[in-house]
Amino acid sequence: MCYTVHMLYLLNVLAKKVEKPIRNHIIGREQIRATLLQQLRKTNKCRNILRKGPHAYIELCEKLRSTGHVKDTIHVTLEEQVARFLYIIAYNVKNKTISFFFHRSGETKCRNFYAVLRVVISLEKEFLQQPSGTTISSEILHSNRFYRYFKV
């Protein structure tokens, strides 16, 4: 009987010791993530990290949100998904490297990346304007380096 009570006591003590660090670790990650996203929105670090100004980043997020195809999830905001997407395409980083900043699983990062990519591709007509081909800019027309590629 004493042995059983002692074992239950030890299990209770060990459960309490294990629970706190895990919870604190998750809360710490959430605070770090929130701080990073706040710095992206409010400072010029956005241009250095995402190669987009904060105003353009926020407008892109609003545009993607208005489509309804990319949404906030329980754990990941749309802003974080877009920031991760822009960081990956700006610096051609690997899935494991991005986890240093965003602390997400590889599956979550991959799923969010492709969700944002699909929406950006669907909005191609709004983001990219293809040249008509009838006019050639003067920089190209008078350049020996580029004109040969645009000859008709």
DSSP file with accessible surface (Angstrom, degrees, kcal/mol):
  #  RESIDUE AA STRUCTURE BP1 BP2  ACC     N-H-->O    O-->H-N    N-H-->O    O-->H-N    TCO  KAPPA ALPHA  PHI   PSI    X-CA   Y-CA   Z-CA
    1    1 A M     >        0   0  183      0, 0.0     4,-2.2     0, 0.0     5,-0.2   0.000 360.0 360.0 360.0 -46.4    0.0    0.0    0.0
    2    2 A C  H  >  +     0   0  112      1,-0.2     4,-2.6     2,-0.2     5,-0.2   0.886 360.0  54.3 -61.7 -38.5    2.8    2.4    0.9
    3    3 A Y  H  > S+     0   0  167      2,-0.2     4,-2.4     1,-0.2    -1,-0.2   0.925 109.0  47.4 -61.2 -44.8    4.6    1.5   -2.3
    4    4 A T  H  > S+     0   0   83      2,-0.2     4,-2.5     1,-0.2     5,-0.2   0.925 112.9  48.1 -64.8 -44.7    1.5    2.4   -4.4
    5    5 A V  H  X S+     0   0   85     -4,-2.2     4,-2.4     1,-0.2    -1,-0.2   0.924 111.9  50.1 -63.5 -42.5    0.9    5.7   -2.6
    6    6 A H  H  X S+     0   0  102     -4,-2.6     4,-2.5     1,-0.2    -2,-0.2   0.913 111.0  48.9 -62.6 -42.0    4.6    6.6   -3.1
    7    7 A M  H  X S+     0   0   73     -4,-2.4     4,-2.6     2,-0.2    -1,-0.2   0.905 110.9  49.9 -65.5 -41.3    4.5    5.7   -6.8
    8    8 A L  H  X S+     0   0  109     -4,-2.5     4,-2.3     2,-0.2    -1,-0.2   0.902 110.5  51.1 -63.4 -40.2    1.3    7.8   -7.2
    9    9 A Y  H  X S+     0   0  144     -4,-2.4     4,-2.5    -5,-0.2    -2,-0.2   0.934 111.0  47.7 -61.8 -45.4    3.0   10.7   -5.4
   10   10 A L  H  X S+     0   0   67     -4,-2.5     4,-2.9     1,-0.2     5,-0.2   0.909 111.1  50.8 -63.5 -42.3    6.1   10.4   -7.7
   11   11 A L  H  X S+     0   0  111     -4,-2.6     4,-2.4     2,-0.2    -1,-0.2   0.912 110.9  49.6 -61.1 -41.1    3.9   10.3  -10.8
   12   12 A N  H  X S+     0   0   85     -4,-2.3     4,-1.9     2,-0.2    -2,-0.2   0.930 112.7  46.5 -64.2 -44.8    2.1   13.4   -9.7
   13   13 A V  H  X S+     0   0   39     -4,-2.5     4,-2.0     1,-0.2    -2,-0.2   0.934 114.1  47.6 -63.8 -45.4    5.3   15.3   -9.0
   14   14 A L  H  X S+     0   0   98     -4,-2.9     4,-2.2     1,-0.2     5,-0.2   0.888 108.9  54.4 -65.0 -37.9    6.8   14.2  -12.3
   15   15 A A  H  X S+     0   0   53     -4,-2.4     4,-2.1    -5,-0.2    -1,-0.2   0.906 109.3  48.1 -63.4 -40.0    3.7   15.2  -14.2
   16   16 A K  H  X S+     0   0  126     -4,-1.9     4,-1.5     1,-0.2    -1,-0.2   0.898 111.3  50.0 -67.4 -39.7    3.8   18.7  -12.7
   17   17 A K  H  < S+     0   0  144     -4,-2.0    -2,-0.2     1,-0.2    -1,-0.2   0.882 114.1  44.4 -67.5 -36.4    7.5   19.1  -13.5
   18   18 A V  H  X S+     0   0   87     -4,-2.2     4,-1.3    -5,-0.2     5,-0.2   0.894 109.2  56.9 -75.8 -36.0    7.1   18.1  -17.2
   19   19 A E  H  X S+     0   0  117     -4,-2.1     4,-2.2    -5,-0.2     5,-0.2   0.919 101.6  53.5 -67.0 -42.8    3.9   20.1  -17.8
   20   20 A K  H  X S+     0   0  128     -4,-1.5     4,-2.8     1,-0.2     5,-0.3   0.938 107.3  47.1 -63.9 -50.3    5.3   23.5  -16.9
   21   21 A P  H  > S+     0   0   76      0, 0.0     4,-2.3     0, 0.0    -1,-0.2   0.898 113.2  49.9 -61.8 -36.8    8.4   23.7  -19.2
   22   22 A I  H  X S+     0   0   97     -4,-1.3     4,-2.3     2,-0.2    -2,-0.2   0.954 113.9  44.4 -65.5 -46.3    6.4   22.4  -22.2
   23   23 A R  H  X S+     0   0  117     -4,-2.2     4,-2.6     1,-0.2     5,-0.2   0.933 114.8  48.5 -64.5 -43.8    3.7   25.0  -21.7
   24   24 A N  H  X S+     0   0   92     -4,-2.8     4,-2.6    -5,-0.2    -1,-0.2   0.879 109.5  53.8 -63.8 -35.8    6.2   27.8  -21.0
   25   25 A H  H  X S+     0   0  114     -4,-2.3     4,-2.2    -5,-0.3    -1,-0.2   0.924 110.2  46.2 -64.2 -42.6    8.1   26.8  -24.1
   26   26 A I  H  X S+     0   0   80     -4,-2.3     4,-2.4     2,-0.2    -2,-0.2   0.929 113.0  49.2 -67.0 -42.7    5.0   27.0  -26.3
   27   27 A I  H  X S+     0   0   76     -4,-2.6     4,-2.3     1,-0.2    -2,-0.2   0.920 110.1  52.3 -63.2 -39.9    4.0   30.4  -24.8
   28   28 A G  H  X S+     0   0   23     -4,-2.6     4,-2.3     1,-0.2    -1,-0.2   0.909 109.0  49.6 -61.9 -40.9    7.6   31.6  -25.4
   29   29 A R  H  X S+     0   0   75     -4,-2.2     4,-2.7     2,-0.2    -1,-0.2   0.911 109.9  51.0 -64.4 -41.5    7.4   30.6  -29.0
   30   30 A E  H  X S+     0   0   79     -4,-2.4     4,-2.6     1,-0.2    -2,-0.2   0.902 110.7  48.8 -63.6 -39.3    4.0   32.3  -29.5
   31   31 A Q  H  X S+     0   0  123     -4,-2.3     4,-2.4     2,-0.2    -2,-0.2   0.913 112.0  48.3 -66.9 -41.6    5.5   35.5  -28.0
   32   32 A I  H  X S+     0   0   85     -4,-2.3     4,-2.6     2,-0.2    -2,-0.2   0.934 113.1  48.2 -62.7 -45.7    8.5   35.4  -30.2
   33   33 A R  H  X S+     0   0    7     -4,-2.7     4,-2.3     2,-0.2     5,-0.2   0.928 112.2  48.6 -61.9 -44.0    6.3   34.8  -33.3
   34   34 A A  H  X S+     0   0   59     -4,-2.6     4,-2.3     1,-0.2    -1,-0.2   0.910 111.6  50.4 -64.2 -39.2    4.0   37.7  -32.3
   35   35 A T  H  X S+     0   0   75     -4,-2.4     4,-2.4     2,-0.2    -2,-0.2   0.919 109.7  50.2 -65.3 -43.6    7.0   40.0  -31.8
   36   36 A L  H  X S+     0   0   50     -4,-2.6     4,-1.9     1,-0.2    -2,-0.2   0.935 113.0  45.7 -60.3 -46.3    8.5   39.1  -35.2
   37   37 A L  H  X S+     0   0    8     -4,-2.3     4,-1.9     1,-0.2    -1,-0.2   0.882 111.3  52.9 -67.0 -36.2    5.2   39.7  -37.0
   38   38 A Q  H  X S+     0   0   87     -4,-2.3     4,-2.1    -5,-0.2    -1,-0.2   0.917 108.7  50.0 -63.8 -41.2    4.7   43.0  -35.1
   39   39 A Q  H  X S+     0   0   70     -4,-2.4     4,-1.9     1,-0.2     6,-0.4   0.872 108.4  53.6 -65.6 -34.8    8.2   44.1  -36.1
   40   40 A L  H  < S+     0   0    9     -4,-1.9     6,-0.3     1,-0.2    -1,-0.2   0.906 113.4  42.4 -64.8 -40.8    7.4   43.3  -39.7
   41   41 A R  H  < S+     0   0   76     -4,-1.9    -2,-0.2     1,-0.2    -1,-0.2   0.833 123.7  34.0 -75.0 -32.2    4.3   45.4  -39.7
   42   42 A K  H  < S+     0   0  152     -4,-2.1     2,-0.2    -5,-0.2    -2,-0.2   0.595 112.3  50.0-105.3 -13.6    5.7   48.4  -37.8
   43   43 A T  S >< S-     0   0   50     -4,-1.9     3,-0.9    -5,-0.2     4,-0.2  -0.702  81.5-109.6-123.1 174.4    9.3   48.8  -38.9
   44   44 A N  T >> S+     0   0  120      1,-0.2     4,-0.9    -2,-0.2     3,-0.7   0.367  96.8  93.5 -83.8   4.0   11.4   48.9  -42.0
   45   45 A K  H 3> S+     0   0  102     -6,-0.4     4,-2.5     1,-0.2     5,-0.3   0.757  71.3  74.0 -63.5 -22.8   12.9   45.5  -41.2
   46   46 A C  H <>>S+     0   0    0     -3,-0.9     4,-2.8    -7,-0.4     6,-0.8   0.906  92.9  51.0 -57.0 -42.9   10.1   44.2  -43.4
   47   47 A R  H <>5S+     0   0  145     -3,-0.7     4,-1.0     4,-0.2    -1,-0.2   0.904 113.2  45.0 -64.5 -38.6   12.0   45.4  -46.5
   48   48 A N  H  <5S+     0   0  115     -4,-0.9    -1,-0.2     2,-0.2    -2,-0.2   0.868 122.6  35.2 -73.0 -36.5   15.2   43.7  -45.4
   49   49 A I  H  <5S+     0   0   63     -4,-2.5    -2,-0.2     3,-0.2    -3,-0.2   0.908 134.8  20.2 -86.5 -46.2   13.5   40.4  -44.4
   50   50 A L  H  <5S-     0   0    5     -4,-2.8    -3,-0.2     2,-0.3    -2,-0.2   0.468  95.1-124.3-103.9  -5.0   10.7   40.0  -47.0
   51   51 A R  S  <<S+     0   0  153     -4,-1.0     2,-0.3    -5,-0.6    -4,-0.2   0.845  82.9  96.8  60.4  35.2   12.0   42.4  -49.7
   52   52 A K  S    S-     0   0   69     -6,-0.8    -2,-0.3     4,-0.0    -1,-0.2  -0.979  78.9-112.0-149.2 140.8    8.7   44.3  -49.4
   53   53 A G     >  -     0   0    6     -2,-0.3     4,-2.6    -6,-0.1     5,-0.2  -0.291  33.6-109.1 -70.0 161.2    7.8   47.4  -47.5
   54   54 A P  H  > S+     0   0   23      0, 0.0     4,-2.6     0, 0.0     5,-0.2   0.892 118.7  52.0 -61.4 -36.7    5.4   47.1  -44.6
   55   55 A H  H  > S+     0   0  135      2,-0.2     4,-2.4     1,-0.2     5,-0.2   0.937 112.0  45.0 -65.7 -44.8    2.7   48.9  -46.5
   56   56 A A  H  > S+     0   0   39      2,-0.2     4,-2.5     1,-0.2    -1,-0.2   0.891 112.4  53.1 -65.8 -37.2    3.0   46.6  -49.5
   57   57 A Y  H  X S+     0   0    0     -4,-2.6     4,-2.3     2,-0.2    -2,-0.2   0.939 110.7  45.9 -62.7 -46.1    3.1   43.6  -47.2
   58   58 A I  H  X S+     0   0   58     -4,-2.6     4,-2.5     1,-0.2    -2,-0.2   0.915 112.6  50.7 -65.3 -41.2   -0.1   44.6  -45.4
   59   59 A E  H  X S+     0   0  101     -4,-2.4     4,-2.5     2,-0.2    -1,-0.2   0.907 109.7  50.7 -63.1 -40.2   -1.8   45.3  -48.7
   60   60 A L  H  X S+     0   0   24     -4,-2.5     4,-2.6     2,-0.2     5,-0.2   0.928 110.0  50.0 -62.8 -43.0   -0.8   41.9  -50.1
   61   61 A C  H  X S+     0   0    1     -4,-2.3     4,-2.4     1,-0.2    -2,-0.2   0.920 111.7  47.9 -61.3 -43.2   -2.2   40.3  -46.9
   62   62 A E  H  X S+     0   0  120     -4,-2.5     4,-2.2     2,-0.2    -1,-0.2   0.894 111.4  51.0 -65.0 -40.0   -5.5   42.1  -47.3
   63   63 A K  H  X S+     0   0   70     -4,-2.5     4,-0.9     2,-0.2    -2,-0.2   0.929 112.7  45.1 -63.0 -45.8   -5.7   41.2  -51.0
   64   64 A L  H  X S+     0   0    0     -4,-2.6     6,-0.7     1,-0.2     4,-0.7   0.879 112.2  52.4 -67.6 -35.0   -5.1   37.5  -50.3
   65   65 A R  H >< S+     0   0   89     -4,-2.4     3,-0.9    -5,-0.2    -1,-0.2   0.893 103.3  58.6 -66.4 -36.2   -7.6   37.6  -47.4
   66   66 A S  H 3< S+     0   0   88     -4,-2.2    -1,-0.2     1,-0.3    -2,-0.2   0.765  97.1  61.2 -67.3 -23.2  -10.3   39.2  -49.6
   67   67 A T  H 3< S-     0   0   39     -4,-0.9    -1,-0.3    -3,-0.5    -2,-0.2   0.810  96.7-141.8 -71.3 -28.5  -10.1   36.2  -52.0
   68   68 A G  S << S+     0   0   32     -3,-0.9    -3,-0.1    -4,-0.7    -2,-0.1   0.415  76.0 102.2  82.7  -0.8  -11.2   33.9  -49.1
   69   69 A H  S    S+     0   0  141     -5,-0.5     2,-0.5     1,-0.2    -4,-0.1   0.753  78.9  47.3 -86.9 -26.7   -8.9   31.1  -50.3
   70   70 A V  S    S+     0   0    3     -6,-0.7    -2,-0.3    46,-0.1     2,-0.3  -0.982  76.5 168.7-115.8 125.7   -6.2   31.8  -47.6
   71   71 A K        -     0   0  141     -2,-0.5     2,-0.1    -3,-0.1     5,-0.1  -0.874  40.5 -90.4-132.3 162.4   -7.5   32.2  -44.1
   72   72 A D        -     0   0   77     -2,-0.3     5,-0.2     5,-0.1     2,-0.2  -0.467  43.0-155.7 -64.9 142.6   -6.3   32.4  -40.5
   73   73 A T        -     0   0   69      3,-3.1     5,-0.1    -2,-0.1    -1,-0.0  -0.554  36.1 -88.5-108.0-175.8   -6.2   29.0  -38.9
   74   74 A I  S    S+     0   0  157     -2,-0.2     3,-0.1     1,-0.2    -2,-0.0   0.904 125.2  17.3 -60.7 -39.3   -6.3   28.2  -35.2
   75   75 A H  S    S+     0   0  127      1,-0.2     2,-0.5     2,-0.0    -1,-0.2   0.626 121.0  57.7-110.2 -17.4   -2.6   28.5  -34.8
   76   76 A V        -     0   0    4     -5,-0.1    -3,-3.1     4,-0.0    -1,-0.2  -0.967  66.7-146.8-126.1 123.9   -1.3   30.4  -37.9
   77   77 A T     >  -     0   0   51     -2,-0.5     4,-2.0    -5,-0.2     5,-0.1  -0.445  26.9-116.5 -80.5 160.2   -2.4   33.8  -39.0
   78   78 A L  H  > S+     0   0    0      1,-0.2     4,-2.7     2,-0.2     5,-0.2   0.889 116.2  57.9 -62.1 -37.9   -2.6   34.8  -42.6
   79   79 A E  H  > S+     0   0   41      1,-0.2     4,-2.5     2,-0.2    -1,-0.2   0.894 106.5  48.0 -61.4 -39.4    0.1   37.4  -42.0
   80   80 A E  H  > S+     0   0    3      2,-0.2     4,-2.6     1,-0.2    -1,-0.2   0.908 110.8  51.2 -68.0 -39.9    2.4   34.7  -40.8
   81   81 A Q  H  X S+     0   0    6     -4,-2.0     4,-2.3     2,-0.2    -2,-0.2   0.930 113.4  44.6 -61.7 -44.5    1.6   32.5  -43.8
   82   82 A V  H  X S+     0   0    0     -4,-2.7     4,-2.9     2,-0.2     5,-0.2   0.910 112.4  51.7 -68.6 -40.6    2.3   35.3  -46.2
   83   83 A A  H  X S+     0   0    0     -4,-2.5     4,-2.4    -5,-0.2    -2,-0.2   0.927 111.6  47.1 -61.6 -43.5    5.5   36.4  -44.4
   84   84 A R  H  X S+     0   0    2     -4,-2.6     4,-2.4     2,-0.2    -1,-0.2   0.926 112.5  50.1 -64.2 -43.6    6.8   32.8  -44.5
   85   85 A F  H  X S+     0   0   10     -4,-2.3     4,-2.4    -5,-0.2     5,-0.2   0.947 112.7  46.0 -59.3 -49.1    5.9   32.5  -48.2
   86   86 A L  H  X S+     0   0   14     -4,-2.9     4,-2.2     1,-0.2    -1,-0.2   0.888 112.0  51.4 -65.0 -37.3    7.7   35.8  -49.1
   87   87 A Y  H  X S+     0   0   35     -4,-2.4     4,-2.0    -5,-0.2     6,-0.3   0.920 110.1  49.5 -65.5 -41.3   10.8   34.9  -47.1
   88   88 A I  H  X>S+     0   0   25     -4,-2.4     4,-1.5     1,-0.2     5,-0.7   0.938 116.5  40.1 -64.7 -45.9   11.0   31.5  -48.8
   89   89 A I  H  <5S+     0   0   96     -4,-2.4    -1,-0.2     1,-0.2    -2,-0.2   0.814 114.2  54.4 -76.2 -26.0   10.8   33.0  -52.3
   90   90 A A  H  <5S+     0   0   20     -4,-2.2    -1,-0.2    -5,-0.2    -2,-0.2   0.890 126.7  18.2 -72.4 -37.7   13.0   36.0  -51.5
   91   91 A Y  H  <5S-     0   0   87     -4,-2.0    -2,-0.2    -5,-0.2    -1,-0.2   0.365  95.3-125.9-117.9   2.9   15.9   34.0  -50.2
   92   92 A N  T  <5 +     0   0  134     -4,-1.5     2,-0.2    -5,-0.2    -3,-0.2   0.920  48.5 173.7  52.2  50.1   15.3   30.5  -51.6
   93   93 A V      < -     0   0   27     -5,-0.7    -1,-0.2    -6,-0.3     2,-0.1  -0.515  29.6-112.1 -89.8 158.4   15.5   28.9  -48.2
   94   94 A K     >  -     0   0  144     -2,-0.2     4,-1.7     1,-0.1     3,-0.2  -0.416  28.6-107.4 -83.8 163.1   14.8   25.3  -47.3
   95   95 A N  H  > S+     0   0   66      1,-0.2     4,-0.8     2,-0.2    -1,-0.1   0.877 118.9  51.5 -59.6 -39.0   11.9   24.1  -45.1
   96   96 A K  H  4 S+     0   0  180      1,-0.2     4,-0.4     2,-0.2     3,-0.3   0.856 106.3  54.6 -69.7 -33.8   14.2   23.4  -42.2
   97   97 A T  H >4 S+     0   0   70     -3,-0.2     3,-1.4     1,-0.2     4,-0.5   0.900 102.0  56.6 -67.6 -38.9   15.8   26.8  -42.2
   98   98 A I  H >X S+     0   0    0     -4,-1.7     4,-2.0     1,-0.3     3,-0.9   0.781  92.4  71.0 -67.2 -22.8   12.5   28.6  -42.0
   99   99 A S  H 3X S+     0   0   41     -4,-0.8     4,-1.8    -3,-0.3    -1,-0.3   0.766  84.7  69.5 -67.5 -21.0   11.6   26.8  -38.8
  100  100 A F  H <4 S+     0   0  152     -3,-1.4    -1,-0.2    -4,-0.4    -2,-0.2   0.901 111.2  30.2 -61.7 -38.9   14.3   28.8  -37.0
  101  101 A F  H <4 S+     0   0   72     -3,-0.9    -2,-0.2    -4,-0.5    -1,-0.2   0.846 132.1  30.3 -87.8 -38.0   12.1   32.0  -37.4
  102  102 A F  H  < S-     0   0   13     -4,-2.0    -3,-0.2     2,-0.1    -2,-0.2   0.595  83.8-143.3-107.1 -12.3    8.6   30.6  -37.3
  103  103 A H     <  +     0   0   59     -4,-1.8     2,-0.3    -5,-0.3    -4,-0.1   0.917  50.3 135.9  51.4  54.9    8.8   27.5  -35.1
  104  104 A R        -     0   0   36     -6,-0.0    -1,-0.2     1,-0.0    -2,-0.1  -0.900  59.0 -95.9-125.8 161.3    6.3   25.4  -37.1
  105  105 A S     >  -     0   0   64     -2,-0.3     4,-2.3     1,-0.1     5,-0.2  -0.298  35.0-113.9 -71.6 159.3    6.3   21.8  -38.3
  106  106 A G  H  > S+     0   0   32      1,-0.2     4,-2.4     2,-0.2     5,-0.2   0.886 116.5  52.8 -61.6 -37.6    7.5   21.0  -41.8
  107  107 A E  H  > S+     0   0  115      2,-0.2     4,-2.7     1,-0.2     5,-0.2   0.924 109.4  48.2 -66.6 -42.3    4.0   19.9  -42.8
  108  108 A T  H  > S+     0   0   25      2,-0.2     4,-2.6     1,-0.2     5,-0.2   0.938 112.8  48.1 -64.1 -45.2    2.4   23.1  -41.6
  109  109 A K  H  X S+     0   0    8     -4,-2.3     4,-2.5     1,-0.2    -2,-0.2   0.927 114.1  46.7 -61.7 -43.6    5.0   25.3  -43.4
  110  110 A C  H  X S+     0   0   53     -4,-2.4     4,-2.3    -5,-0.2     5,-0.2   0.932 112.8  48.5 -65.3 -46.0    4.6   23.3  -46.6
  111  111 A R  H  X S+     0   0  114     -4,-2.7     4,-1.8     1,-0.2    -2,-0.2   0.928 114.8  45.4 -61.8 -45.1    0.8   23.3  -46.6
  112  112 A N  H  X S+     0   0    6     -4,-2.6     4,-2.3    -5,-0.2     5,-0.2   0.896 110.4  54.4 -66.8 -38.4    0.7   27.1  -45.9
  113  113 A F  H  X S+     0   0   33     -4,-2.5     4,-2.7    -5,-0.2    -2,-0.2   0.952 111.3  44.0 -59.9 -48.8    3.3   27.8  -48.5
  114  114 A Y  H  X S+     0   0  115     -4,-2.3     4,-2.4     2,-0.2    -1,-0.2   0.836 110.0  56.1 -70.4 -28.6    1.3   26.0  -51.2
  115  115 A A  H  X S+     0   0   22     -4,-1.8     4,-1.6    -5,-0.2    -1,-0.2   0.949 112.6  41.5 -65.6 -45.4   -2.0   27.6  -50.1
  116  116 A V  H  X S+     0   0    0     -4,-2.3     4,-2.6     1,-0.2     5,-0.2   0.919 113.4  54.2 -67.9 -40.3   -0.5   31.1  -50.5
  117  117 A L  H  X S+     0   0   49     -4,-2.7     4,-2.6    -5,-0.2     5,-0.2   0.922 106.1  51.8 -60.3 -44.2    1.2   30.1  -53.8
  118  118 A R  H  X S+     0   0  157     -4,-2.4     4,-2.1     1,-0.2    -1,-0.2   0.906 111.6  46.9 -60.5 -40.4   -2.0   28.9  -55.3
  119  119 A V  H  X S+     0   0    5     -4,-1.6     4,-1.5     2,-0.2    -1,-0.2   0.922 111.3  50.7 -69.6 -41.3   -3.8   32.1  -54.5
  120  120 A V  H  < S+     0   0   37     -4,-2.6     3,-0.3     1,-0.2    -2,-0.2   0.924 111.4  48.8 -62.4 -41.3   -0.9   34.3  -55.9
  121  121 A I  H >< S+     0   0  105     -4,-2.6     3,-1.6     1,-0.2    -1,-0.2   0.906 108.6  53.2 -64.9 -38.8   -1.0   32.2  -59.1
  122  122 A S  H 3< S+     0   0   77     -4,-2.1     3,-0.3     1,-0.3    -1,-0.2   0.788 108.8  50.8 -67.9 -23.8   -4.7   32.7  -59.4
  123  123 A L  T >X S+     0   0   15     -4,-1.5     4,-1.8    -3,-0.3     3,-1.0   0.139  74.4 118.9 -97.1  20.8   -4.3   36.4  -59.0
  124  124 A E  H <>  +     0   0   85     -3,-1.6     4,-3.0     1,-0.3    -1,-0.2   0.880  68.9  57.4 -54.4 -42.4   -1.6   36.5  -61.8
  125  125 A K  H 34 S+     0   0  181     -3,-0.3    -1,-0.3     1,-0.2    -2,-0.1   0.837 110.7  44.0 -62.1 -31.4   -3.7   38.9  -64.0
  126  126 A E  H <4 S+     0   0  113     -3,-1.0    -1,-0.2     1,-0.1    -2,-0.2   0.812 120.8  38.4 -82.1 -31.9   -3.9   41.4  -61.2
  127  127 A F  H  < S+     0   0   90     -4,-1.8     2,-0.4    -7,-0.2    -2,-0.2   0.805 116.4  46.4 -89.5 -32.9   -0.2   41.2  -60.2
  128  128 A L     <  -     0   0  100     -4,-3.0     2,-0.6    -5,-0.2    -1,-0.1  -0.938  59.4-162.9-118.1 135.6    1.5   40.8  -63.6
  129  129 A Q        -     0   0  187     -2,-0.4    -4,-0.1    -3,-0.1    -3,-0.0  -0.952  17.6-145.6-116.4 112.4    1.0   42.8  -66.7
  130  130 A Q        -     0   0  134     -2,-0.6     2,-0.0     1,-0.1    -2,-0.0  -0.532  24.4-110.5 -76.0 138.4    2.4   41.0  -69.8
  131  131 A P        -     0   0  108      0, 0.0    -1,-0.1     0, 0.0     0, 0.0  -0.371  16.9-130.6 -67.6 149.7    3.8   43.3  -72.5
  132  132 A S        -     0   0   91      1,-0.1    -2,-0.0     3,-0.1     0, 0.0   0.768  29.0-134.3 -72.6 -27.1    1.8   43.5  -75.7
  133  133 A G  S    S+     0   0   58      2,-0.3    -1,-0.1     1,-0.0     3,-0.0   0.324  83.7  96.3  90.7  -9.6    4.9   42.9  -77.8
  134  134 A T  S    S+     0   0  119      1,-0.1     2,-0.4     2,-0.0    -1,-0.0   0.810  82.4  46.8 -82.8 -29.5    4.0   45.7  -80.3
  135  135 A T        -     0   0  112      0, 0.0     2,-0.5     0, 0.0    -2,-0.3  -0.913  67.2-158.0-116.4 143.2    6.2   48.3  -78.6
  136  136 A I        -     0   0   55     -2,-0.4    11,-0.0    -3,-0.0    14,-0.0  -0.969  27.6-115.4-118.2 130.0    9.8   47.9  -77.5
  137  137 A S     >  -     0   0   52     -2,-0.5     4,-2.7     1,-0.1     3,-0.4  -0.235  23.5-117.3 -63.4 155.5   11.1   50.3  -74.8
  138  138 A S  H  > S+     0   0   69      1,-0.2     4,-2.2     2,-0.2    -1,-0.1   0.826 112.3  61.0 -66.0 -31.1   13.9   52.6  -75.9
  139  139 A E  H  4 S+     0   0  142      1,-0.2    -1,-0.2     2,-0.2     7,-0.2   0.902 113.7  36.1 -62.5 -38.3   16.4   51.0  -73.4
  140  140 A I  H >4 S+     0   0   40     -3,-0.4     3,-1.4     2,-0.2     7,-0.4   0.899 114.1  56.1 -79.9 -41.6   16.0   47.7  -75.1
  141  141 A L  H 3< S+     0   0   76     -4,-2.7    -2,-0.2     1,-0.3    -3,-0.2   0.879 113.9  39.6 -60.7 -37.6   15.7   49.1  -78.7
  142  142 A H  T 3< S+     0   0  150     -4,-2.2     2,-0.5    -5,-0.2    -1,-0.3   0.253  97.2  95.8 -99.1  14.7   19.0   51.0  -78.4
  143  143 A S    <>  -     0   0   28     -3,-1.4     4,-2.3     1,-0.1     5,-0.2  -0.907  56.1-160.6-110.7 123.0   20.9   48.3  -76.5
  144  144 A N  T  4 S+     0   0  159     -2,-0.5     4,-0.5     1,-0.2    -1,-0.1   0.789  93.8  58.3 -65.9 -26.2   23.1   45.8  -78.4
  145  145 A R  T  4 S+     0   0  175      1,-0.1    -1,-0.2     2,-0.1     4,-0.1   0.887 120.5  20.0 -72.0 -40.7   22.9   43.5  -75.4
  146  146 A F  T >> S+     0   0   88     -7,-0.2     3,-1.5    -6,-0.2     4,-0.5   0.747 104.9  76.0-104.3 -28.2   19.1   43.1  -75.3
  147  147 A Y  H >X S+     0   0   79     -4,-2.3     3,-1.8    -7,-0.4     4,-0.6   0.855  85.0  65.9 -61.3 -35.0   17.7   44.0  -78.7
  148  148 A R  H 34 S+     0   0  150     -4,-0.5     3,-0.4     1,-0.3    -1,-0.3   0.798  99.8  53.4 -59.1 -25.8   18.7   40.8  -80.4
  149  149 A Y  H <4 S+     0   0  160     -3,-1.5    -1,-0.3     1,-0.2    -2,-0.2   0.663 111.2  45.9 -80.9 -15.6   16.3   38.9  -78.1
  150  150 A F  H << S+     0   0   99     -3,-1.8    -2,-0.2    -4,-0.5    -1,-0.2   0.327  79.4 126.7-110.7   7.2   13.4   41.2  -79.1
  151  151 A K     <        0   0  134     -4,-0.6    -3,-0.0    -3,-0.4    -4,-0.0  -0.374 360.0 360.0 -63.9 143.9   13.9   41.2  -82.9
  152  152 A V              0   0  179     -2,-0.0    -1,-0.1     0, 0.0    -2,-0.1  -0.599 360.0 360.0 -94.3 360.0   10.8   40.3  -84.8
